[in-house]
Amino acid sequence: MTNNDTHDWSTAGFATRAIHAGQDPDAATGAVVPPIYQVSTYKQDGVGNLRGGYEYSRSGNPTRTALEDALAAVEGGERAFAFSSGLAAEDVLLRAVCTPGSHVVMPDDAYGGTYRLIARVHGPWGVEHTPADMCDAGAVAAAVRPGQTRVVWVETPSNPLLGVADIAALAKVAHDAGAILVVDNTFATPALQTPLALGADVVVHSTTKYIGGHSDVVGGAVVVGAGIELPAGAAGPTGTTSVADAVGFYQNAAGAVAGPFDAWLTLRGLKTLDVRMQRHSQNAMEIAQLLAAHPKVTQVIYPGLPEHEQHIVAASQMRAFGGMISFRTGSLDSALQVVDRTKVFTLAESLGGVESLIEHPGKMTHASVAGSALEVPDDLVRVSVGIEDVADLRADLEQALDG
Ligand SMILES: *Cc1c(COP(=O)(O)O)cnc(C)c1O
């Protein structure tokens, strides 16, 4: 062992942690990038005598461990768990914390898949939910049921309406009710916002989006803060009172783990997260200003604009404002025309990749919440601003709006 073979990265800066934490050179070969351990099982040196704790790749795989250690380091958490999708990560967290009769307060503009998971998968198993406006801590305080609410779930910025919730204020509301605060940090990423440092208990991610960053892998993560306990009355599956231990149990017992190649791709993306988020944020700010000045746009929603309703909260808890913008065009027809006419912005669901995407939430990503409290306006267009040359992005949106 020489040089940086085993270094403590916990006090290093964000970009350094993203590149090095969990990713020490390979002990056997010195490979500077964690290898893809494309393997299901491991030789035991005598029954139960495991090398490095590995016995079977659902339970543990070194490439996945590298990703999990890196994710814990960048979010400032105690432990992280990597899954085959963001929804698999969310599902395990809900199973770990809720039991029949539990109650969840969730955003009234949550990601549609999160709403479907809570309402239509966990609902029939007895988990109740109340949608609330997460930008209004008073509304959340009115929605919690002390003793019954186990989880206050927040997305900030939210998808697709880009509401910004005050994480520190909601942590207090959740804790006063005996619940934990879960933050879906997919949009901001730890490069721009670290919820655990603001008082949240758990962070979840769709690593499919910015962390992976190249639209080539689906994945998810749960990151648990230091020493976080299950809400009173929640008995962990193994008798544990630790959220991390309960999540670890369900990750292995339910089995929706990230595969080695997916973990490796996600880790590769994480290394450049810091520079990508800077460029996404710069480009998005320019595009938001262009849209705000355009006569065919009736409203622009971007947390970086001073006119955004929660701009002050965003400025206080985010280091920059990210790459997501939503805007309204006044009618369904004009919204559909705009998303049809762009050439650099690709018409597609998902977000957070290096390439710019455009979509109509009402008919695409959020079609599953039509008719519910979470329905979105039908003239809403959402863009995921990529890291291309901003002049090309501007010209493309201008021609699409001008028709
Ligand atoms: C995409 C997304 C999810 C779901 O993640 P998958 O990886 O698609 O399962 C959850 N939350 C947010 C905010 C998302 O954008």
The ligand as an SDF file (V2000), in Angstrom:
LIG
                    3D

 15 15  0  0  0  0  0  0  0  0999 V2000
  -37.1240    9.4750  -12.7820 C   0  0  0  0  0  0  0  0  0  0  0  0
  -37.4480    9.8670  -11.3960 C   0  0  0  0  0  0  0  0  0  0  0  0
  -37.7340    8.9060  -10.4230 C   0  0  0  0  0  0  0  0  0  0  0  0
  -37.8440    7.4280  -10.7380 C   0  0  0  0  0  0  0  0  0  0  0  0
  -36.6150    6.8770  -11.0780 O   0  0  0  0  0  0  0  0  0  0  0  0
  -36.4190    5.6440  -12.1020 P   0  0  0  0  0  0  0  0  0  0  0  0
  -34.9340    5.5120  -12.1640 O   0  0  0  0  0  0  0  0  0  0  0  0
  -37.0530    6.0340  -13.3980 O   0  0  0  0  0  0  0  0  0  0  0  0
  -37.0990    4.4670  -11.4970 O   0  0  0  0  0  0  0  0  0  0  0  0
  -37.9760    9.3490   -9.1310 C   0  0  0  0  0  0  0  0  0  0  0  0
  -37.9400   10.6520   -8.8040 N   0  0  0  0  0  0  0  0  0  0  0  0
  -37.6780   11.6050   -9.7190 C   0  0  0  0  0  0  0  0  0  0  0  0
  -37.6550   13.0430   -9.3040 C   0  0  0  0  0  0  0  0  0  0  0  0
  -37.4280   11.2500  -11.0390 C   0  0  0  0  0  0  0  0  0  0  0  0
  -37.1940   12.2130  -11.9450 O   0  0  0  0  0  0  0  0  0  0  0  0
  1  2  1  0
  2  3  1  0
  2 14  2  0
  3  4  1  0
  3 10  2  0
  4  5  1  0
  5  6  1  0
  6  7  2  0
  6  8  1  0
  6  9  1  0
 10 11  1  0
 11 12  2  0
 12 13  1  0
 12 14  1  0
 14 15  1  0
M  END
$$$$
